[in-house]
Amino acid sequence: MLNYDNLSQQDPELYKIISEEKERQENEIEMIASENYVSKPVLEAMGTILTNKYSEGYPKKRYYGGNQIIDRVEELAKDRAKKLFEAEHVNVQPLSGSPANAAVYFAFLNPGDKVLGLKLDHGGHLSHGHPVNFSGMLYNFVQHEVNVETGKIDMDEVREIAHKEKPKMIVAGYSAYSREIDWQEFKKIADEVGAYTFADIAHTAGLIAGKQMNNPVPLFDVVSTTTHKTLRGPRGAMIMCKEKYAKDIDKAVFPGMQGGPHDHINAAKAVAFGEALNPEFSKYARQVIINAKTLVQKLKSLEYKIISGGTDNHLMVVDMNSKNVTGKDAEQTLEKAGISVNRSTIPNDPNPPMKPSGIRLGTQALASRGMKEKEIELIAKYIDEAITNIGKEEKLDGIRGEVKNLCQKFPIPSA
Ligand code: DSN
């Protein structure tokens, strides 16, 4: 860990809690598809004095003095992001994924406008129109589903709904969908009905930056992403768009949605984008996908049902009905065995979201630790042993010990 001498002396109570979390991260397997480990340089940038500054506005157009150096931080983050994703314009100020998406809707839509997106229980995101979310409350979302048989997005259905509903915007890019997305076809459909194209690549940004998945940025009107998932940067987000929408997006983020940017986080974004521009990052992105495919294969051989039958990215949704276990029980059992996953709905889930039928697994954090196929096979075995021994505390403790031994051979990058 970085040097926390001052923190440990002044606030031993909090320092102890953080140390325990560090130990947990070091000794447990992280398979939540939206998490990762940042590098030490990213962590260092987040802990800098840049947090002391207020800088409402944009480089050279701030509402506060003393921003001549902060401007350079933000410009660096923007330039690197543009290069990484071939973007015409980038706004690096969004604080997180949902506010970034809110800013996109603010920029392109009026309340009540129609948007087409994927249903949450089919792999979509809350901010893609769920009724309990601001997106579903403010805008008129119509939603498509994945095909019942294949578990994949059915572009014929998307086209049919788009032609019938004539949405003003089509959103693609998901939180629990394991397949490549046909950005070209989405763009074609949007052009047919005169809709804006919006891609939310929060989950796959690192795999796109690492050149292992297709990039919607040159094609779509606007693209949002978080920076902390496969992209391995600090907690935060950004929006990329065509130059012609730059002003609208910037206005929607500030003053539309947010106050002052978090300059220490923008500095850490710059560091992470720099890391992602390094050719080594492609090797990581490639290994993430190899690991995910290996995990699918192994789990299938152990008779787990994988939604859509496989994966093209870092994640998969496992239908735990194939083992007569709920997603909640699977999540809690795996937690006891030292493996973090999250419960997940499956398409047309008969069970409620707090007790859904599936779990979602991701392999990006494992790849960041340097784990490869051999370790993934072992982890699949631990998962299966844990699920087979639900309720047997001693057995789960034993697996936890084996997990810890494995983890100690692969230190986390941020430690
Ligand atoms: N919480 C993120 C995820 O787990 O996918 C999305 O908001």
Residues whose N, C-alpha, C, O or C-beta is under 5 A from the ligand:
A	BS01	DSN	S34 S175
